[in-house]
């Protein structure tokens, strides 16, 4: 499962919408039991998409977590462009 989350990060950095969609679908299938379901939220946050499951209660508010996840993607994208 963690590998799929990393793959989603990769697709988000590259701006690969189809790759993101496919990876989130695989994550959703892998976490169908409820274990690690928050990975799908994190993947959606990284891709700047709405979280479909809202599977977790975050310590911070959701917008803070979303911003943190998105910042990772944008920082990596910026580093690759340099």
C-alpha positions in Angstrom: 0.0 0.0 0.0 2.7 2.5 0.8 4.2 1.9 -2.6 1.0 2.9 -4.2 1.0 6.1 -2.1 4.6 6.8 -3.4 3.5 6.1 -7.0 0.6 8.6 -6.5 3.2 11.2 -5.2 5.2 10.6 -8.3 2.2 11.1 -10.6 1.2 14.2 -8.7 4.7 15.7 -9.1 4.6 15.0 -12.8 1.0 16.3 -13.1 -0.1 12.9 -14.6 -3.9 13.0 -14.0 -4.6 9.5 -15.4 -1.8 8.0 -13.3 -3.2 9.7 -10.2 -6.7 8.4 -11.0 -5.5 4.9 -11.6 -3.3 4.9 -8.4 -6.1 6.2 -6.2 -8.4 3.5 -7.5 -5.8 0.8 -6.7 -5.4 2.4 -3.2 -9.1 2.4 -2.7 -9.2 -1.4 -3.6 -6.2 -2.2 -1.3 -7.7 -0.3 1.6 -11.3 -1.6 1.2 -11.1 -3.4 4.5 -10.6 -0.1 6.3 -7.0 -0.6 7.1 -4.9 2.4 6.0 -7.9 3.9 4.3 -6.5 7.3 5.1 -3.8 6.7 2.4 -6.5 7.5 -0.2 -7.2 10.8 1.5 -3.4 11.6 1.5 -3.2 10.7 -2.2 -6.2 12.9 -3.0 -4.6 15.8 -1.0 -1.3 15.4 -2.9 -3.1 15.6 -6.2 -5.2 18.5 -5.0 -8.4 16.5 -5.4 -11.3 16.2 -3.0 -11.0 13.4 -0.5 -13.8 11.0 -1.4 -13.6 8.8 1.7 -12.7 11.3 4.5 -11.5 8.2 6.3 -9.5 9.9 9.0 -9.8 12.3 11.8 -6.7 14.4 11.5 -4.9 15.9 14.5 -4.8 19.2 12.5 -7.7 20.4 10.5 -8.1 18.8 7.1 -7.1 22.0 5.2 -3.8 22.0 7.1 -3.1 18.4 6.3 -4.1 19.0 2.6 -1.7 22.0 2.5 1.1 19.9 3.9 0.6 17.1 1.4 0.3 19.5 -1.5 3.4 21.4 -0.4 5.5 18.2 -0.6 4.4 17.8 -4.2 5.0 21.4 -5.2 8.4 21.5 -3.5 9.5 18.3 -5.3 8.2 19.7 -8.6 10.1 22.9 -8.1 13.3 21.0 -7.2 13.0 19.0 -10.5 12.5 22.2 -12.5 15.7 23.8 -11.1 
